[in-house]
Amino acid sequence: MVEQVIKEVTIVGGGSSAHVLIPFLSGAGFNVNILTRKPKEWSQKVDVQLHSIHGELLEEFSGSLKKISNDPAEVIPQSTFVILCMPVSKYRLALHNLAPHLAKDKEVFVGTIYGQAGFNWMVDEIKKKFELKNITTFAIGLIPWICRIIEYGKVGVTYGCKDLNVVAVSPPNRFAELNDLLLKNLCERWLKKGSFVQADNFLSLTLSVDNQIIHPSRCYGLFLKHGGKWVNKKDIPYFYHDYDQKSADLLQELDADFSKIRDSIKAKYPQKNFKYMLDYLGLERLSYQSESTDIRKSFTTSLTLGAIKPPTVRLESGEWTIDKNHRFFTDDIHYGLCIAKWFADQLALDVPTIDSIIDWAQQLRNEKIIEGNKLLLNSESLTSEFMSGIPPVYGLNSIDDILD
């Protein structure tokens, strides 16, 4: 039975993490499939290079794909593990597309490599709609590795993994089996660190924030400093290397708003274990076993983040502006800050920085998300299919409804 369980995994999406997963899982004895919109761009053989932060090649891992397909019917029915590797705002649509093909006669582990935005709500949505009774849901709090793509569909690079990873599992008693079959093969087996610990609830992951506050606060900071436009492409500052104090202050203020929410939930539900519901620096220290206290310095001195530019598009005038349709908005506003704002409204909390950034984003995108300091729960900008991840779109209308 164990042999059967560990053999078949389908990775959905072709993000940078997929380029790490394929060699690691293939090397651990899995038959690995990929479900992708770009099947012709994927090679049967996929490599991931382990680099030092200075770019030195330390080791190379190779893996092979059993099936490469854009048709879920070809790869999902036989899979015991299905892992999403894509932007967060695409999770729900992907789950609805693959759900009709999930096996109903055996346990199937459905998870994501990055557990932002109430992933359990998303899976519960398809379980109900498609009458799936044998799904075990899991979400990893943060992507386990620092990784990039060297050549799409062929070669990825990792600069190593986190010292410790957090995962939530439902039912929670399936953690030990999931850890033995899958999780130990993601980091520990190959990189000799990066073990997994179990969070008692998915809410701890949803409200422990990383990208959801880094990306919007930096984009807003760039907008405030530069007006969101640059005459020449060479004038665009680097996203992290040129990280300024204004952006750092915004990130801290945003995290402080989240901390109000986290602290209120912990006070409201003292019987619940929220050990892994952490603020930004607490999450960094847990993940990297570091003593980091200076947010700005951690970005400006990072060798692995140094070459990244903000997401921009060119206007007809020839100027460059922030790309309002980038995942920094669709993921981190609609499936990040809007969820936090919903909690704040439920708890009657004042969260001025969350409000300011949502208001800026809605003006940029010509949406209606917030008015004054209240979320517009009936607005099409939140309720149109798969537009946002606020709990009411899943029929969850109170914090009591979402506690797992």
C-alpha positions in Angstrom: 0.0 0.0 0.0 2.8 2.4 0.9 4.5 1.7 -2.5 1.3 2.6 -4.3 0.8 5.8 -2.3 4.2 7.2 -3.0 4.3 6.6 -6.7 2.1 9.2 -8.5 2.3 13.0 -8.1 1.0 15.7 -10.4 2.4 19.2 -10.2 -0.1 21.8 -11.4 1.5 24.9 -12.9 5.0 25.7 -13.9 6.3 28.2 -11.4 9.9 28.3 -10.2 9.0 25.9 -7.3 7.9 23.2 -9.9 11.4 23.2 -11.3 12.7 22.2 -7.8 9.9 19.7 -7.0 10.3 17.7 -10.2 14.0 16.6 -9.7 13.6 16.2 -5.9 10.4 14.1 -6.1 11.6 12.1 -9.1 14.8 11.4 -7.3 12.8 10.1 -4.4 11.0 7.5 -6.5 7.8 9.3 -7.5 6.3 9.1 -10.9 6.0 12.9 -11.6 3.5 14.4 -14.0 3.0 18.1 -14.8 -0.3 19.8 -15.7 0.6 23.0 -17.6 -0.8 25.4 -20.1 2.6 25.2 -22.0 3.2 21.5 -22.5 5.4 22.0 -25.5 7.9 24.1 -23.5 8.6 21.3 -21.0 11.4 18.8 -21.3 11.1 15.2 -20.2 14.3 15.8 -18.1 14.3 18.7 -15.6 17.3 19.8 -13.6 17.7 22.0 -10.6 21.1 23.5 -9.7 22.0 24.3 -6.1 24.0 27.5 -6.1 25.8 29.4 -3.4 24.5 33.0 -2.9 27.5 34.1 -4.9 26.3 32.0 -7.9 28.8 29.1 -7.5 27.4 25.7 -8.7 27.5 23.4 -5.7 25.4 20.4 -6.8 22.9 19.5 -9.6 19.8 17.3 -9.3 18.0 15.7 -12.2 14.6 14.3 -12.5 12.2 13.1 -15.2 8.6 13.7 -16.0 6.3 10.7 -16.7 3.6 12.8 -18.4 3.5 16.4 -19.6 -0.1 17.5 -20.4 -2.5 20.4 -20.5 -5.4 18.0 -20.0 -6.3 17.1 -16.3 -8.0 13.9 -17.5 -4.6 12.6 -18.6 -2.8 13.1 -15.3 -5.1 13.7 -12.3 -7.2 10.5 -12.0 -4.2 8.3 -11.1 -2.5 10.8 -8.9 -2.3 10.4 -5.1 -0.6 13.7 -4.6 -1.6 16.9 -6.4 0.5 20.0 -5.7 -0.2 23.5 -6.9 2.7 25.7 -8.1 1.2 28.9 -9.5 0.1 32.4 -8.4 -2.3 32.3 -5.4 -5.1 34.0 -7.3 -5.1 31.1 -9.8 -5.5 28.4 -7.1 -9.3 28.3 -7.1 -9.8 28.2 -10.8 -7.2 25.4 -11.1 -8.9 23.4 -8.3 -12.3 23.7 -10.0 -10.8 22.5 -13.3 -9.0 19.5 -11.8 -11.7 18.5 -9.2 -13.9 16.5 -11.6 -10.9 14.2 -12.3 -9.7 13.5 -8.7 -10.0 9.9 -7.7 -13.0 9.3 -5.4 -12.1 5.7 -4.3 -8.8 6.5 -2.5 -7.2 9.1 -0.4 -5.7 12.0 -2.5 -3.5 14.6 -0.9 -4.2 18.0 -2.4 -1.8 20.8 -1.4 0.1 23.9 -2.3 3.7 24.8 -1.9 2.7 28.3 -0.7 -0.2 28.4 1.7 -1.5 31.9 1.4 -5.1 32.9 1.6 -7.1 30.2 3.3 -6.2 27.2 1.0 -8.4 25.0 3.1 -11.4 27.2 2.2 -10.6 26.7 -1.4 -10.3 22.9 -1.2 -13.4 22.6 1.0 -15.3 24.5 -1.8 -14.5 21.8 -4.4 -15.0 19.0 -1.9 -18.6 20.2 -1.4 -19.3 21.0 -5.0 -17.9 17.7 -6.4 -18.7 15.4 -3.5 -15.1 14.5 -2.8 -14.9 12.7 0.5 -11.3 11.3 0.4 -9.3 14.5 0.1 -6.5 15.3 2.6 -5.7 19.0 2.3 -2.2 20.5 3.1 -0.6 23.9 2.7 3.0 24.8 3.3 3.3 28.3 4.9 6.1 29.6 2.8 7.8 28.2 -0.3 10.5 26.0 1.2 13.4 27.1 -1.0 14.7 30.3 -2.5 14.4 29.4 -6.2 14.3 30.8 -9.7 14.0 29.6 -13.3 17.2 29.4 -15.4 15.4 27.9 -18.5 11.7 27.4 -18.4 10.6 23.8 -18.4 14.2 22.6 -18.2 16.4 24.1 -15.6 15.8 25.7 -12.2 18.1 27.0 -9.5 17.8 27.0 -5.7 20.0 28.9 -3.3 19.0 26.5 -0.5 16.0 26.0 1.8 14.6 27.4 5.0 15.8 25.9 8.2 12.3 25.0 9.3 9.0 24.8 7.4 5.5 24.9 8.7 2.6 23.0 7.2 -1.1 22.7 8.0 -3.0 19.5 7.3 -6.6 18.5 7.3 -7.5 16.0 8.8 -4.6 16.9 11.2 -3.9 13.3 12.0 -2.6 12.8 8.5 0.5 14.9 9.1 2.8 12.0 10.1 2.0 10.0 6.9 2.3 13.1 4.7 5.6 13.9 6.3 7.0 10.5 5.8 5.8 10.1 2.2 6.2 13.6 0.8 7.6 16.4 3.0 10.9 14.8 4.0 11.7 14.6 0.3 11.3 18.3 -0.3 14.3 19.6 1.6 15.8 17.2 4.3 16.6 14.3 1.9 18.6 16.5 -0.4 19.7 19.6 1.5 20.1 18.1 5.0 17.8 20.7 6.7 14.3 22.1 6.2 12.3 19.7 8.3 8.5 20.3 8.7 6.5 21.2 11.8 2.7 21.1 11.9 0.5 24.1 12.6 -2.7 23.3 14.4 -4.8 25.3 11.9 -4.7 26.8 8.5 -5.6 30.2 9.9 -2.1 30.5 11.4 -0.7 30.3 7.8 -3.3 32.7 6.4 -2.4 35.4 8.9 1.4 34.9 9.0 2.3 37.1 6.2 5.3 37.5 3.9 4.6 38.4 0.2 1.2 39.8 1.2 2.9 42.7 3.0 6.3 42.9 1.2 4.9 43.4 -2.3 2.0 45.8 -1.8 4.0 48.0 0.6 7.0 48.3 -1.7 4.8 49.0 -4.8 2.9 51.7 -2.7 6.2 53.1 -1.5 7.5 53.4 -5.1 4.3 55.0 -6.1 4.5 57.6 -3.3 8.1 58.4 -4.0 8.1 58.4 -7.9 4.4 58.9 -8.7 4.4 55.3 -10.1 6.0 56.4 -13.4 9.5 56.6 -14.9 10.6 58.2 -18.2 13.2 55.6 -19.0 13.4 51.9 -18.1 16.9 52.5 -16.7 15.5 54.9 -14.1 13.3 52.2 -12.5 14.8 51.3 -9.1 15.5 47.7 -8.1 12.7 46.2 -6.0 14.9 45.1 -3.1 18.4 46.4 -3.7 17.1 50.0 -3.7 14.6 49.4 -0.9 14.2 52.7 0.9 13.2 53.6 4.4 9.7 54.7 3.3 9.0 51.2 2.0 10.4 49.7 5.2 8.2 51.9 7.3 5.1 50.9 5.3 5.9 47.3 5.7 6.3 47.6 9.4 3.0 49.6 9.6 1.3 47.0 7.5 2.6 44.2 9.7 1.5 46.1 12.8 -2.1 46.2 11.4 -1.9 42.4 10.9 -0.6 42.0 14.4 -3.7 43.8 15.7 -5.7 41.1 13.9 -3.5 38.2 15.1 -3.5 39.4 18.7 -7.3 39.9 18.7 -7.9 36.4 17.4 -5.5 34.9 20.0 -7.4 36.8 22.7 -10.8 35.8 21.4 -10.0 32.1 21.1 -7.5 31.4 24.0 -8.2 27.7 23.7 -6.8 27.5 20.2 -3.1 26.9 19.5 -1.7 29.7 17.3 1.9 29.0 18.0 2.8 29.5 14.3 0.7 32.6 13.7 3.6 35.0 13.6 4.5 38.5 12.7 6.9 39.2 9.8 10.2 39.2 11.7 9.0 36.3 13.9 8.3 34.3 10.7 11.7 35.2 9.3 13.5 34.1 12.5 11.6 30.8 12.6 12.2 30.0 8.9 15.9 30.9 8.9 16.8 30.5 12.5 18.1 34.1 12.2 18.4 37.1 14.5 17.3 39.6 11.8 15.9 42.9 13.1 16.6 45.3 10.3 14.0 44.8 7.5 15.5 47.3 5.1 19.0 45.9 5.4 17.8 42.3 4.9 16.5 43.4 1.4 19.3 45.8 0.3 22.1 43.3 1.1 20.4 40.2 -0.4 22.5 38.8 -3.2 19.6 36.4 -4.3 17.1 39.3 -4.6 19.4 42.0 -5.9 18.6 41.8 -9.6 14.8 41.9 -9.3 13.0 44.9 -10.8 9.4 46.1 -9.9 6.6 44.8 -12.2 6.2 47.5 -14.8 4.5 48.0 -18.2 5.2 50.6 -20.9 2.6 53.2 -21.6 1.7 54.7 -25.0 3.6 57.8 -24.0 6.8 55.7 -23.7 6.8 56.0 -19.9 7.0 53.0 -17.6 4.5 52.5 -14.8 3.7 49.9 -12.1 1.8 46.9 -13.6 -1.6 47.0 -11.9 -2.5 43.5 -13.2 0.6 41.8 -11.8 0.2 39.1 -9.1 1.4 41.6 -6.6 -2.1 43.0 -6.9 -4.3 40.0 -7.8 -2.5 37.8 -5.2 -1.4 40.1 -2.5 -4.3 42.6 -2.4 -7.3 40.4 -3.4 -6.1 37.2 -1.7 -4.0 39.0 1.0 -4.9 42.4 2.3 -8.6 42.0 1.6 -8.8 38.9 3.7 -7.0 40.7 6.6 -9.4 43.7 6.2 -12.4 41.3 6.5 -11.0 40.0 9.8 -10.4 43.6 11.0 -14.0 44.5 10.2 -15.3 41.4 12.0 -13.2 42.4 15.0 -14.0 46.1 14.8 -10.3 47.0 14.5 -8.8 50.1 13.0 -6.2 49.1 10.3 -5.2 52.4 8.6 -2.3 51.1 6.5 -4.2 48.2 5.1 -7.0 50.6 4.3 -4.7 53.1 2.6 -3.0 50.4 0.4 -6.3 48.8 -0.6 -7.7 52.3 -1.5 -4.7 53.1 -3.6 -4.9 49.7 -5.4 -8.6 50.1 -6.1 -8.1 53.5 -7.7 -5.2 52.2 -9.8 -7.3 49.2 -11.0 -10.6 51.1 -11.2 -12.3 48.8 -8.6 -14.6 49.2 -5.7 -13.2 47.3 -2.7 -13.4 49.7 0.2 -15.3 52.8 1.1 -14.0 54.8 4.0 -12.8 52.2 6.4 -15.2 49.4 5.5 -14.9 46.5 3.0 -17.6 46.5 0.3 -18.7 42.9 0.8 -21.2 43.0 -2.1 -19.0 44.7 -4.6 -18.3 42.8 -7.9 -14.6 43.7 -7.4 -14.7 41.2 -4.5 -17.6 38.8 -5.4 -17.1 38.1 -9.1 -16.1 34.5 -9.6 -12.5 33.9 -8.3 -11.8 37.6 -7.9 -11.0 37.5 -4.2 -10.5 35.2 -1.4 -12.5 36.9 1.4 -14.4 34.3 3.5 -17.9 35.3 2.4 -17.2 34.2 -1.1 -17.1 30.6 0.3 -20.2 31.2 2.4 -18.2 31.8 5.6 -19.6 34.8 7.3 -18.0 34.9 10.7 -14.7 34.1 12.3 -16.4 31.2 14.1 -17.3 29.7 10.7 -13.7 29.5 9.6 -11.9 28.1 12.6 -10.5 24.6 11.9 
